[in-house]
Amino acid sequence: MSVERVDELEGDEREAVTTAAATTAALRYYSVAPGVRLNVRRGPGTNYAVIRILPEGARVPIFCQTPGTWVTGPYGTSNIWDNIDDGEFVSDSYVNTGSDGYIRPRCS
């Protein structure tokens, strides 16, 4: 939707479009460790089923983060798990976030 179209909207319609645009603009993608094919799991831990595998060179959005099982990877040892899609989690120790702590809100 173009900016011109947003100007034609009123009230709640304009707010919904503006909120969606702000959410999309704020979404950042993070690189998975080089040379790694990363398991995506159904929940925040190694005890959850693998539902797919990300290819080498993948970049992922992080919507929220939650504690889970401890994992050691290229970026240290952590119990932080990144929610990259609805019901999909990866260990933060394989994602280059630039931090050893939480960078996104906790998952509810």
C-alpha positions as CSV (number, residue, x, y, z in Angstrom):
1,M,0.0,0.0,0.0
2,S,1.4,3.3,-1.0
3,V,1.7,6.4,1.3
4,E,-0.8,8.2,-0.9
5,R,-3.3,5.4,-0.1
6,V,-2.7,5.7,3.6
7,D,-3.7,9.4,3.4
8,E,-7.1,8.4,2.0
9,L,-7.9,6.1,5.0
10,E,-9.7,7.3,8.1
11,G,-9.5,6.5,11.8
12,D,-9.0,2.8,12.6
13,E,-8.0,1.9,9.1
14,R,-5.2,4.5,9.1
15,E,-4.0,3.3,12.5
16,A,-4.0,-0.4,11.4
17,V,-1.9,0.4,8.2
18,T,0.5,2.6,10.2
19,T,1.0,-0.1,12.9
20,A,1.6,-2.8,10.3
21,A,4.1,-0.6,8.4
22,A,6.0,0.2,11.7
23,T,6.1,-3.5,12.7
24,T,7.5,-4.5,9.3
25,A,10.0,-1.7,9.3
26,A,11.3,-2.7,12.7
27,L,11.8,-6.4,11.8
28,R,15.5,-7.2,11.7
29,Y,17.1,-10.4,10.4
30,Y,20.1,-12.1,12.1
31,S,22.7,-14.4,10.5
32,V,23.0,-18.0,11.5
33,A,26.6,-19.0,12.2
34,P,28.7,-19.6,9.0
35,G,28.7,-23.1,7.8
36,V,25.9,-24.2,10.0
37,R,22.7,-26.0,8.9
38,L,20.5,-25.1,11.9
39,N,17.7,-27.3,13.4
40,V,14.4,-25.5,13.8
41,R,12.4,-27.0,16.7
42,R,8.8,-27.0,17.7
43,G,9.6,-25.5,21.1
44,P,12.5,-23.9,23.1
45,G,14.7,-27.0,23.7
46,T,16.5,-29.9,22.3
47,N,13.8,-32.2,23.6
48,Y,11.3,-30.7,21.0
49,A,11.0,-32.2,17.5
50,V,13.0,-30.9,14.6
51,I,10.5,-29.5,12.1
52,R,12.9,-28.2,9.5
53,I,16.5,-27.4,8.9
54,L,17.8,-24.0,7.9
55,P,20.4,-24.0,5.1
56,E,23.9,-22.6,5.4
57,G,23.8,-18.8,5.2
58,A,20.3,-18.4,6.5
59,R,19.1,-15.2,8.1
60,V,16.2,-15.3,10.6
61,P,13.9,-12.8,12.2
62,I,13.5,-12.9,16.0
63,F,10.0,-12.1,17.2
64,C,10.6,-13.0,20.9
65,Q,12.9,-15.0,23.0
66,T,12.4,-17.5,25.8
67,P,14.5,-19.6,28.1
68,G,14.9,-23.3,27.4
69,T,17.5,-26.0,27.4
70,W,21.2,-25.0,27.5
71,V,23.0,-25.3,24.2
72,T,26.7,-24.7,23.3
73,G,27.3,-23.3,19.8
74,P,29.6,-21.0,17.9
75,Y,28.3,-17.9,19.8
76,G,28.7,-19.4,23.3
77,T,26.6,-21.4,25.7
78,S,23.1,-20.2,26.3
79,N,19.6,-21.2,27.3
80,I,18.0,-18.5,25.2
81,W,15.8,-19.7,22.3
82,D,14.7,-17.4,19.5
83,N,11.2,-17.6,18.2
84,I,11.6,-17.2,14.4
85,D,8.0,-18.0,13.3
86,D,4.8,-19.4,14.8
87,G,5.8,-22.4,16.8
88,E,9.4,-22.4,15.5
89,F,12.5,-22.0,17.7
90,V,16.3,-22.0,17.2
91,S,19.0,-21.9,19.8
92,D,20.4,-18.3,20.3
93,S,23.9,-19.8,20.6
94,Y,23.8,-20.3,16.8
95,V,22.4,-16.9,15.8
96,N,24.7,-13.8,15.6
97,T,22.7,-11.2,17.6
98,G,25.7,-9.3,18.9
99,S,24.7,-10.0,22.5
100,D,24.9,-12.7,25.1
101,G,21.5,-11.7,26.5
102,Y,18.0,-11.0,25.4
103,I,17.6,-8.6,22.5
104,R,13.9,-9.1,22.0
105,P,10.9,-9.3,24.4
106,R,10.2,-12.5,26.2
107,C,7.7,-14.8,24.5
108,S,4.4,-14.9,26.3
